[in-house]
């Protein structure tokens, strides 16, 4: 199901240097690591690992870390960066809806605004549960539908083609009730609302970083045509220019939901 869509997603996310954007998510990555309280030699899987930044941080706990992502280009970058850091991490190309691991393979399962982009939400939730051992821990983060981040995604949505019928939206995972309905059968859940602000010297600099590092924006701009792409850029810079905390530059609040779970026996 949704195989053609996922092929497009893999190419889209791999079209830009996501490691540039991942650098703005350090607070979120640290929150996930702290929430999971991994112990040395725990088996840890990061789903939707992108270019590997959360996995790199996870190795500091002494856990044995693996990462899976739908986009081959992102996995290649994660492998290259791990080698540069001297880290032994297994990165594989893997669909969050059909993970290439045996049942109950991991003590710890994480996903930092990654697995939420899988179109079949029920299947993705079942896979997170399948690979997690009884008593194991889950930490999942999702953007919430409020404030500046909601305006940001809404603007993208006005230019991007609509998803196919039946495909879930990543933003749905920012709702506690929605998470309970899909994960609560398998995990005892706790929730925490957090924020990971993105600060930049200017709206223009923020836009440039998005085009260079955020695959969906990079791909979308390339499909719009010169005039419509210029209009999109102007509207996005205007929106980002409305953000701020009174200091120089621009700051976009990015509220998110941190979901912690313990796998039921």
C-alpha positions in Angstrom: 0.0 0.0 0.0 1.3 3.5 -0.9 4.4 2.0 -2.5 4.5 4.7 -5.3 4.1 7.4 -2.7 6.9 6.0 -0.5 9.2 5.8 -3.5 8.6 9.5 -4.1 9.1 10.2 -0.4 12.4 8.4 -0.4 13.7 10.5 -3.4 12.3 13.7 -1.9 13.9 13.4 1.5 17.1 12.3 -0.1 17.2 15.3 -2.4 18.8 17.7 0.1 21.4 17.8 2.8 19.2 17.0 5.7 22.2 17.0 8.1 21.9 20.8 7.9 18.4 20.8 9.3 19.2 18.0 11.8 21.6 20.4 13.4 18.6 22.6 14.4 17.0 19.6 16.3 19.7 19.0 19.0 17.3 19.9 21.8 14.8 17.3 20.6 17.4 14.6 20.1 18.7 15.1 23.7 15.1 15.0 25.0 14.6 11.6 23.3 17.8 10.2 24.7 17.0 11.4 28.2 13.4 10.0 28.0 14.6 6.5 27.0 17.2 6.2 29.8 19.1 3.5 27.9 21.7 1.4 29.6 25.0 0.1 28.3 24.5 -2.8 25.8 20.8 -2.1 25.3 19.8 -2.7 21.7 18.5 0.5 20.3 16.7 1.2 16.9 16.1 4.7 15.6 13.4 4.6 13.0 13.4 7.3 10.3 17.0 8.1 11.3 17.7 10.6 8.6 21.4 11.4 8.5 22.0 9.8 11.9 22.3 12.6 14.4 20.0 11.1 17.0 21.7 7.7 16.6 25.1 9.4 17.1 23.9 10.9 20.4 22.4 7.6 21.5 25.8 5.9 21.3 26.9 8.0 24.3 24.7 5.8 26.5 26.7 2.7 25.6 23.7 1.2 23.8 24.2 -0.8 20.6 22.6 1.4 18.1 21.0 0.8 14.7 19.2 3.2 12.4 16.7 2.7 9.5 15.4 5.2 7.0 13.3 5.1 3.8 15.7 7.3 1.9 18.9 5.6 0.6 20.7 8.9 0.2 20.1 9.8 3.9 21.4 6.4 5.0 24.5 6.9 2.9 25.1 10.2 4.6 24.5 8.7 8.0 27.1 5.9 7.3 29.6 8.5 6.1 29.2 10.7 9.1 29.3 7.7 11.5 32.6 6.7 10.0 33.9 10.3 10.3 33.0 10.2 14.0 34.5 6.8 14.5 31.2 5.3 15.6 30.1 1.7 15.0 26.4 2.1 14.0 24.4 -0.1 11.6 22.4 2.0 9.2 20.0 0.3 6.8 17.5 1.3 4.2 14.2 0.4 5.8 10.5 1.3 5.6 8.8 2.2 9.0 5.8 0.2 7.8 7.9 -3.0 7.2 11.1 -2.8 9.3 13.8 -5.3 8.3 14.3 -6.7 11.8 13.0 -9.7 13.7 10.2 -9.5 16.3 11.3 -8.2 19.7 14.8 -7.3 18.5 15.3 -4.1 20.5 15.2 -2.8 24.1 14.8 0.8 22.9 13.0 2.2 19.9 13.1 5.9 19.0 11.9 8.2 16.2 12.5 11.9 16.1 9.8 13.4 13.7 10.7 10.6 11.3 8.3 7.6 11.4 5.3 10.0 11.6 5.7 10.6 7.9 4.8 7.0 7.0 1.5 7.2 5.3 -0.1 4.0 6.9 -0.2 5.0 10.6 -1.7 1.8 11.9 0.9 -0.3 10.2 3.7 1.9 11.4 2.5 1.8 15.0 2.3 -2.0 14.8 5.9 -2.2 13.5 7.3 -0.1 16.3 5.6 -2.5 18.7 6.6 -5.6 16.8 10.4 -4.9 17.0 10.3 -3.7 20.7 10.8 -6.3 23.4 8.3 -6.7 26.3 9.2 -4.1 28.9 11.2 -2.1 26.3 10.9 1.6 25.8 9.7 3.8 23.0 10.2 7.5 22.5 8.5 9.2 19.5 8.3 12.9 18.7 5.7 14.7 16.5 5.0 18.3 15.6 1.9 19.7 17.2 -0.8 21.6 15.3 -0.5 24.9 16.9 1.4 28.2 16.6 4.1 28.9 14.1 5.0 25.4 13.0 1.3 24.9 12.0 1.4 28.0 9.8 4.7 26.8 8.3 3.2 23.4 7.3 0.0 25.0 6.2 1.8 27.3 3.8 3.7 24.3 2.3 0.4 22.5 1.9 -1.0 25.3 -0.2 1.7 24.7 -2.8 2.3 21.0 -2.5 0.2 18.4 -4.3 -2.4 16.7 -2.0 -1.6 13.2 -0.6 -3.4 10.2 -2.1 -6.7 9.1 -0.5 -6.2 7.2 2.8 -2.7 8.5 3.5 -2.3 9.8 7.0 -0.8 13.2 7.9 2.3 13.5 10.0 0.6 16.3 12.0 -2.0 13.9 13.3 0.6 12.3 15.6 0.9 15.6 17.6 -2.5 14.7 19.2 -2.4 12.7 22.4 -5.7 10.9 21.7 -4.6 10.0 18.2 -1.4 8.4 19.7 -3.3 6.6 22.3 -5.6 5.1 19.7 -2.7 3.7 17.7 -0.1 2.9 20.2 -2.0 2.4 23.5 -2.8 -1.2 22.8 1.0 -2.0 22.7 2.5 0.6 25.0 1.8 2.2 28.3 2.1 5.9 27.3 3.1 9.2 28.8 3.2 12.5 27.1 5.1 15.8 27.4 4.7 19.0 25.5 8.0 20.6 24.5 9.4 23.2 22.2 12.6 23.2 20.1 12.9 26.8 18.7 14.8 27.4 15.4 16.9 30.6 15.5 18.4 32.2 12.4 20.0 35.4 11.5 17.3 36.4 9.1 14.2 35.0 7.3 16.2 34.8 4.1 18.9 32.7 5.8 16.2 30.4 7.2 14.7 30.0 3.8 18.1 29.2 2.2 18.8 26.5 4.8 15.4 24.9 4.2 16.0 24.8 0.4 19.5 23.3 1.0 18.5 20.9 3.8 14.8 20.1 3.8 14.0 17.6 1.1 10.3 18.4 0.8 11.0 22.1 0.3 13.9 21.5 -2.1 11.8 19.2 -4.2 8.7 21.4 -4.2 10.6 24.5 -5.3 12.0 22.5 -8.3 8.5 21.6 -9.4 6.7 24.9 -9.2 8.2 26.9 -12.1 10.1 30.1 -11.7 7.2 32.5 -11.1 5.3 30.3 -8.7 8.5 29.3 -6.8 9.3 33.0 -6.4 5.9 33.6 -5.0 6.3 30.7 -2.6 9.7 32.0 -1.4 8.2 35.5 -0.8 5.3 34.2 1.2 7.6 31.9 3.3 10.0 34.7 4.0 7.2 37.0 5.0 5.8 34.3 7.3 9.2 33.7 8.9 9.8 37.4 9.3 6.7 37.5 11.5 8.3 35.1 13.9 10.6 36.4 16.6 11.3 36.9 20.3 12.3 40.6 20.2 16.0 39.8 19.5 17.8 40.2 16.2 17.1 37.7 13.5 14.1 35.4 13.5 13.0 32.6 15.8 10.4 30.0 14.9 8.9 28.1 17.8 8.5 24.4 17.0 6.3 22.9 19.7 6.2 19.1 19.6 4.8 16.2 21.6 7.2 13.8 23.2 5.6 10.4 23.5 7.2 7.9 25.9 6.0 4.3 26.0 6.7 1.0 27.8 6.0 -2.1 25.8 3.3 -4.2 27.3 4.0 -7.9 27.9 
